[in-house]
Amino acid sequence: MANAAYGFTEFLIQVLKKENPSHLAIAFDGSLTTSFRNDIYPAYKAQRTLPPAELEAQMQICQEVAMAMGMRCFVDDRFESDDLIGTILDQLGKPELRFVIVSNDKDFRQLVDDQVTIWDFARDVYFDDSAVQQAWGVRPEQVVDYLALTGDSVDNIPGVKGIGPKSAAFLLQKFETLAGIYDSLDTIPDLPLRGSRSVRDRLAAGREMAETSKTLVTISAQAPLAVTLADLAYEGAERHQIDPLFDQLGFQRIKDRIPIWREDA
């Protein structure tokens, strides 16, 4: 069975049709359970179970499909896919370029700026600066500090115990940064914030975890790769790779829906 790979192929085709990208990169997690973050916090993603072997096999097929469709793929065992994308953006720079990150991973909201937008494909929703602020009450450059406070149960990131989204947004609106919050701990009980004294106490008790969580949620731009814009130029699917691979997978019908082919394919 190749249900996951088929769905991924359908997803790639729809992205090509809607965005018609001039350049394109796809990042995969080399490991679904560990990364360099486990060296910092061993419990990171520790609650996740190993994926079944058949799903891991389909992940490899997904990479083969993407490459056959002419897409540049990146994967690393220690740096996660969001780190790879963050590194690519950092290396390319962003003046006069428009980037669309296709993902529903909320960590990417920290990368949003005038050139970077997130497309949540499943909901067909785009996140720019104003959408991030509307969703969380903080600016994109405050997202890392916001997540450092709230944590992330999906990745087993603790945050500060007892600090929820509303309190985190309120504090960052008032003090701008995590450091600013901790520099102003003694003033928090005087704020118009429900349970402000207990909020101050929770922040004081959870300072070390807040700093650790900030490190964990920060997308790294230090992944071991080197990329130029020319490397990512998208010219279309490769006929000589698509035909045998899709025939093997039984993807003959979906093959006819691929919208962009190399001119010499």
C-alpha positions as a Markdown table, in Angstrom:
| # | Residue | x | y | z |
|---|---|---|---|---|
| 1 | Met | 0.0 | 0.0 | 0.0 |
| 2 | Ala | 1.2 | 3.5 | -0.7 |
| 3 | Asn | -1.7 | 5.6 | 0.6 |
| 4 | Ala | 0.5 | 8.2 | 2.3 |
| 5 | Ala | 2.7 | 8.5 | -0.8 |
| 6 | Tyr | -0.3 | 9.0 | -3.0 |
| 7 | Gly | -1.8 | 11.7 | -0.8 |
| 8 | Phe | 1.6 | 13.4 | -0.7 |
| 9 | Thr | 1.8 | 13.3 | -4.5 |
| 10 | Glu | -1.7 | 14.8 | -4.7 |
| 11 | Phe | -0.6 | 17.5 | -2.4 |
| 12 | Leu | 2.5 | 18.3 | -4.5 |
| 13 | Ile | 0.4 | 18.6 | -7.6 |
| 14 | Gln | -2.1 | 21.0 | -6.0 |
| 15 | Val | 0.8 | 23.1 | -4.7 |
| 16 | Leu | 2.2 | 23.4 | -8.2 |
| 17 | Lys | -1.2 | 24.3 | -9.7 |
| 18 | Lys | -1.9 | 27.0 | -7.1 |
| 19 | Glu | 1.5 | 28.6 | -6.6 |
| 20 | Asn | 3.3 | 27.9 | -9.9 |
| 21 | Pro | 6.6 | 28.3 | -8.1 |
| 22 | Ser | 9.7 | 29.6 | -9.8 |
| 23 | His | 11.8 | 28.0 | -7.1 |
| 24 | Leu | 11.0 | 25.1 | -4.8 |
| 25 | Ala | 12.5 | 23.1 | -1.9 |
| 26 | Ile | 11.1 | 20.3 | 0.2 |
| 27 | Ala | 12.4 | 19.4 | 3.6 |
| 28 | Phe | 11.9 | 16.1 | 5.4 |
| 29 | Asp | 12.7 | 15.0 | 8.9 |
| 30 | Gly | 15.5 | 12.4 | 8.9 |
| 31 | Ser | 14.2 | 11.2 | 12.3 |
| 32 | Leu | 10.6 | 11.5 | 13.5 |
| 33 | Thr | 11.6 | 11.2 | 17.2 |
| 34 | Thr | 15.0 | 12.8 | 17.8 |
| 35 | Ser | 17.2 | 15.8 | 16.9 |
| 36 | Phe | 19.9 | 17.9 | 18.3 |
| 37 | Arg | 17.3 | 19.3 | 20.7 |
| 38 | Asn | 17.4 | 16.0 | 22.6 |
| 39 | Asp | 21.0 | 16.9 | 23.6 |
| 40 | Ile | 19.5 | 20.0 | 25.3 |
| 41 | Tyr | 16.4 | 18.5 | 26.7 |
| 42 | Pro | 16.3 | 14.6 | 26.6 |
| 43 | Ala | 12.5 | 14.6 | 27.0 |
| 44 | Tyr | 11.9 | 16.5 | 23.8 |
| 45 | Lys | 9.4 | 14.5 | 21.7 |
| 46 | Ala | 9.9 | 11.6 | 24.1 |
| 47 | Gln | 6.2 | 10.9 | 24.3 |
| 48 | Arg | 6.1 | 10.1 | 20.6 |
| 49 | Thr | 6.0 | 6.4 | 19.6 |
| 50 | Leu | 8.1 | 5.1 | 16.7 |
| 51 | Pro | 6.2 | 5.1 | 13.4 |
| 52 | Pro | 5.3 | 1.8 | 11.9 |
| 53 | Ala | 7.9 | 0.4 | 9.5 |
| 54 | Glu | 5.4 | 0.6 | 6.6 |
| 55 | Leu | 5.0 | 4.4 | 7.2 |
| 56 | Glu | 8.8 | 4.9 | 7.2 |
| 57 | Ala | 9.0 | 3.1 | 3.9 |
| 58 | Gln | 6.3 | 5.4 | 2.4 |
| 59 | Met | 8.3 | 8.4 | 3.6 |
| 60 | Gln | 11.2 | 7.2 | 1.4 |
| 61 | Ile | 8.7 | 6.8 | -1.5 |
| 62 | Cys | 7.6 | 10.4 | -0.9 |
| 63 | Gln | 11.2 | 11.6 | -1.3 |
| 64 | Glu | 11.5 | 9.6 | -4.5 |
| 65 | Val | 8.3 | 11.1 | -5.8 |
| 66 | Ala | 9.4 | 14.7 | -5.0 |
| 67 | Met | 12.8 | 14.2 | -6.7 |
| 68 | Ala | 11.2 | 12.6 | -9.8 |
| 69 | Met | 8.9 | 15.7 | -10.0 |
| 70 | Gly | 12.1 | 17.8 | -10.2 |
| 71 | Met | 12.0 | 19.1 | -6.7 |
| 72 | Arg | 15.1 | 19.7 | -4.6 |
| 73 | Cys | 14.8 | 17.7 | -1.3 |
| 74 | Phe | 16.7 | 18.2 | 1.9 |
| 75 | Val | 16.8 | 15.8 | 4.9 |
| 76 | Asp | 19.0 | 15.5 | 8.0 |
| 77 | Asp | 19.0 | 13.2 | 11.0 |
| 78 | Arg | 19.8 | 15.9 | 13.6 |
| 79 | Phe | 18.2 | 19.0 | 12.2 |
| 80 | Glu | 14.5 | 18.9 | 11.7 |
| 81 | Ser | 12.7 | 19.9 | 8.6 |
| 82 | Asp | 11.8 | 23.4 | 10.0 |
| 83 | Asp | 15.5 | 23.9 | 10.7 |
| 84 | Leu | 16.3 | 23.0 | 7.1 |
| 85 | Ile | 13.8 | 25.5 | 5.8 |
| 86 | Gly | 15.0 | 28.2 | 8.3 |
| 87 | Thr | 18.6 | 27.6 | 7.1 |
| 88 | Ile | 17.6 | 27.9 | 3.4 |
| 89 | Leu | 15.8 | 31.2 | 4.1 |
| 90 | Asp | 18.8 | 32.5 | 6.0 |
| 91 | Gln | 21.2 | 31.5 | 3.3 |
| 92 | Leu | 19.2 | 32.9 | 0.5 |
| 93 | Gly | 18.4 | 36.2 | 2.1 |
| 94 | Lys | 15.1 | 37.8 | 1.4 |
| 95 | Pro | 15.4 | 41.2 | -0.3 |
| 96 | Glu | 12.9 | 41.4 | -3.3 |
| 97 | Leu | 12.0 | 37.8 | -2.9 |
| 98 | Arg | 8.7 | 36.2 | -1.8 |
| 99 | Phe | 8.7 | 32.9 | 0.0 |
| 100 | Val | 5.7 | 30.8 | 0.9 |
| 101 | Ile | 6.2 | 28.1 | 3.5 |
| 102 | Val | 3.6 | 25.3 | 3.0 |
| 103 | Ser | 3.0 | 23.9 | 6.4 |
| 104 | Asn | 0.6 | 23.8 | 9.3 |
| 105 | Asp | 3.5 | 23.8 | 11.8 |
| 106 | Lys | 2.9 | 26.8 | 14.1 |
| 107 | Asp | 6.6 | 27.1 | 14.9 |
| 108 | Phe | 7.0 | 28.6 | 11.4 |
| 109 | Arg | 5.1 | 31.7 | 12.5 |
| 110 | Gln | 8.4 | 33.0 | 13.9 |
| 111 | Leu | 9.8 | 33.3 | 10.4 |
| 112 | Val | 6.9 | 35.4 | 9.0 |
| 113 | Asp | 7.9 | 38.8 | 7.8 |
| 114 | Asp | 7.4 | 41.1 | 4.7 |
| 115 | Gln | 8.8 | 38.4 | 2.4 |
| 116 | Val | 7.8 | 35.2 | 4.2 |
| 117 | Thr | 4.2 | 33.9 | 4.3 |
| 118 | Ile | 2.9 | 30.6 | 5.6 |
| 119 | Trp | 0.3 | 28.6 | 3.7 |
| 120 | Asp | -1.7 | 26.2 | 5.9 |
| 121 | Phe | -2.6 | 23.9 | 2.9 |
| 122 | Ala | -5.1 | 21.8 | 4.8 |
| 123 | Arg | -7.2 | 24.8 | 5.7 |
| 124 | Asp | -6.2 | 26.9 | 2.7 |
| 125 | Val | -5.3 | 29.8 | 5.1 |
| 126 | Tyr | -2.3 | 32.1 | 4.7 |
| 127 | Phe | -0.5 | 33.6 | 7.6 |
| 128 | Asp | 1.2 | 37.0 | 7.2 |
| 129 | Asp | 2.2 | 39.4 | 10.0 |
| 130 | Ser | -1.4 | 40.5 | 10.7 |
| 131 | Ala | -2.8 | 37.0 | 10.7 |
| 132 | Val | -0.2 | 35.8 | 13.3 |
| 133 | Gln | -1.1 | 38.8 | 15.5 |
| 134 | Gln | -4.8 | 38.1 | 15.1 |
| 135 | Ala | -4.3 | 34.4 | 15.9 |
| 136 | Trp | -2.0 | 34.7 | 19.0 |
| 137 | Gly | -2.0 | 38.4 | 19.9 |
| 138 | Val | 1.8 | 38.7 | 19.3 |
| 139 | Arg | 4.0 | 39.7 | 16.4 |
| 140 | Pro | 6.0 | 37.1 | 14.5 |
| 141 | Glu | 9.2 | 38.2 | 16.2 |
| 142 | Gln | 7.6 | 37.5 | 19.5 |
| 143 | Val | 6.5 | 34.0 | 18.6 |
| 144 | Val | 9.6 | 32.3 | 20.1 |
| 145 | Asp | 9.1 | 34.0 | 23.4 |
| 146 | Tyr | 5.3 | 33.2 | 23.3 |
| 147 | Leu | 6.0 | 29.5 | 22.8 |
| 148 | Ala | 8.7 | 29.6 | 25.5 |
| 149 | Leu | 6.0 | 30.6 | 27.9 |
| 150 | Thr | 3.1 | 28.4 | 26.7 |
| 151 | Gly | 5.1 | 25.4 | 25.8 |
| 152 | Asp | 4.1 | 22.9 | 23.2 |
| 153 | Ser | 2.6 | 19.5 | 24.2 |
| 154 | Val | 2.9 | 18.1 | 20.7 |
| 155 | Asp | 6.7 | 18.3 | 21.0 |
| 156 | Asn | 6.8 | 17.8 | 24.8 |
| 157 | Ile | 8.2 | 21.3 | 25.3 |
| 158 | Pro | 7.3 | 22.4 | 28.9 |
| 159 | Gly | 7.1 | 26.1 | 28.8 |
| 160 | Val | 6.2 | 27.8 | 32.2 |
| 161 | Lys | 3.7 | 25.7 | 34.1 |
| 162 | Gly | 0.4 | 27.6 | 34.5 |
| 163 | Ile | 1.1 | 30.2 | 31.9 |
| 164 | Gly | -1.5 | 29.9 | 29.1 |
| 165 | Pro | -1.9 | 31.7 | 25.7 |
| 166 | Lys | -3.8 | 34.7 | 27.1 |
| 167 | Ser | -1.4 | 35.4 | 29.8 |
| 168 | Ala | 1.6 | 35.0 | 27.5 |
| 169 | Ala | 0.2 | 37.3 | 24.9 |
| 170 | Phe | -0.7 | 39.9 | 27.6 |
| 171 | Leu | 2.8 | 39.8 | 29.1 |
| 172 | Leu | 4.5 | 40.2 | 25.7 |
| 173 | Gln | 2.2 | 43.0 | 24.7 |
| 174 | Lys | 3.3 | 44.8 | 27.9 |
| 175 | Phe | 7.0 | 43.9 | 28.1 |
| 176 | Glu | 7.8 | 42.9 | 24.5 |
| 177 | Thr | 10.2 | 40.0 | 25.2 |
| 178 | Leu | 10.8 | 37.1 | 27.5 |
| 179 | Ala | 13.8 | 39.0 | 28.9 |
| 180 | Gly | 11.7 | 42.1 | 29.4 |
| 181 | Ile | 9.1 | 40.0 | 31.4 |
| 182 | Tyr | 11.8 | 38.6 | 33.7 |
| 183 | Asp | 13.4 | 42.0 | 34.2 |
| 184 | Ser | 9.9 | 43.3 | 35.3 |
| 185 | Leu | 8.8 | 40.4 | 37.5 |
| 186 | Asp | 8.2 | 42.6 | 40.6 |
| 187 | Thr | 5.8 | 44.8 | 38.7 |
| 188 | Ile | 3.5 | 42.0 | 37.5 |
| 189 | Pro | 1.3 | 41.8 | 40.6 |
| 190 | Asp | 0.3 | 45.4 | 39.9 |
| 191 | Leu | -1.0 | 44.6 | 36.4 |
| 192 | Pro | -4.6 | 44.2 | 35.4 |
| 193 | Leu | -4.1 | 40.5 | 34.8 |
| 194 | Arg | -6.2 | 37.8 | 36.5 |
| 195 | Gly | -4.2 | 36.1 | 39.2 |
| 196 | Ser | -1.3 | 38.4 | 38.6 |
| 197 | Arg | 0.5 | 37.5 | 41.8 |
| 198 | Ser | 0.4 | 33.8 | 41.0 |
| 199 | Val | 1.5 | 34.5 | 37.5 |
| 200 | Arg | 4.5 | 36.3 | 38.9 |
| 201 | Asp | 5.3 | 33.3 | 41.1 |
| 202 | Arg | 4.9 | 30.8 | 38.3 |
| 203 | Leu | 7.2 | 32.8 | 36.1 |
| 204 | Ala | 9.8 | 33.0 | 38.8 |
| 205 | Ala | 9.6 | 29.3 | 39.5 |
| 206 | Gly | 9.7 | 28.4 | 35.8 |
| 207 | Arg | 12.4 | 30.7 | 34.6 |
| 208 | Glu | 14.9 | 27.9 | 33.7 |
| 209 | Met | 12.3 | 26.0 | 31.8 |
| 210 | Ala | 11.2 | 29.1 | 29.9 |
| 211 | Glu | 14.8 | 29.6 | 28.8 |
| 212 | Thr | 15.2 | 26.0 | 27.8 |
| 213 | Ser | 11.9 | 26.0 | 26.0 |
| 214 | Lys | 12.9 | 29.1 | 24.1 |
| 215 | Thr | 16.0 | 27.3 | 22.8 |
| 216 | Leu | 13.9 | 24.3 | 21.8 |
| 217 | Val | 11.3 | 26.2 | 19.9 |
| 218 | Thr | 13.8 | 28.5 | 18.1 |
| 219 | Ile | 14.2 | 27.4 | 14.5 |
| 220 | Ser | 17.9 | 26.9 | 13.8 |
| 221 | Ala | 19.6 | 28.4 | 10.8 |
| 222 | Gln | 22.7 | 26.3 | 11.3 |
| 223 | Ala | 21.7 | 23.1 | 9.5 |
| 224 | Pro | 24.7 | 21.6 | 7.5 |
| 225 | Leu | 23.7 | 22.6 | 4.0 |
| 226 | Ala | 24.7 | 25.2 | 1.4 |
| 227 | Val | 22.1 | 26.5 | -1.0 |
| 228 | Thr | 21.8 | 29.2 | -3.7 |
| 229 | Leu | 18.6 | 30.5 | -5.3 |
| 230 | Ala | 19.7 | 28.9 | -8.6 |
| 231 | Asp | 19.9 | 25.5 | -6.9 |
| 232 | Leu | 16.1 | 25.7 | -6.2 |
| 233 | Ala | 15.0 | 26.8 | -9.7 |
| 234 | Tyr | 11.9 | 24.7 | -10.6 |
| 235 | Glu | 11.7 | 23.4 | -14.1 |
| 236 | Gly | 9.1 | 20.7 | -13.8 |
| 237 | Ala | 8.8 | 16.9 | -13.5 |
| 238 | Glu | 11.3 | 14.6 | -15.1 |
| 239 | Arg | 9.5 | 12.3 | -17.5 |
| 240 | His | 12.3 | 9.6 | -17.5 |
| 241 | Gln | 12.0 | 9.4 | -13.7 |
| 242 | Ile | 8.2 | 9.8 | -13.4 |
| 243 | Asp | 7.2 | 7.1 | -15.8 |
| 244 | Pro | 8.9 | 4.1 | -14.2 |
| 245 | Leu | 8.3 | 5.2 | -10.7 |
| 246 | Phe | 4.6 | 6.0 | -11.1 |
| 247 | Asp | 4.1 | 2.8 | -13.1 |
| 248 | Gln | 5.7 | 0.9 | -10.2 |
| 249 | Leu | 3.5 | 2.6 | -7.6 |
| 250 | Gly | 0.3 | 2.3 | -9.7 |
| 251 | Phe | 0.0 | 6.1 | -10.0 |
| 252 | Gln | -0.7 | 6.2 | -13.7 |
| 253 | Arg | -3.8 | 8.3 | -13.5 |
| 254 | Ile | -2.4 | 10.9 | -11.2 |
| 255 | Lys | 0.6 | 11.2 | -13.4 |
| 256 | Asp | -1.6 | 12.9 | -16.1 |
| 257 | Arg | -2.4 | 15.7 | -13.7 |
| 258 | Ile | 1.1 | 16.9 | -13.2 |
| 259 | Pro | 1.0 | 20.5 | -14.4 |
| 260 | Ile | 4.6 | 21.3 | -15.0 |
| 261 | Trp | 7.1 | 19.2 | -17.0 |
| 262 | Arg | 10.7 | 19.9 | -18.0 |
| 263 | Glu | 10.8 | 21.2 | -21.6 |
| 264 | Asp | 13.3 | 18.5 | -22.5 |
| 265 | Ala | 11.4 | 15.8 | -20.6 |
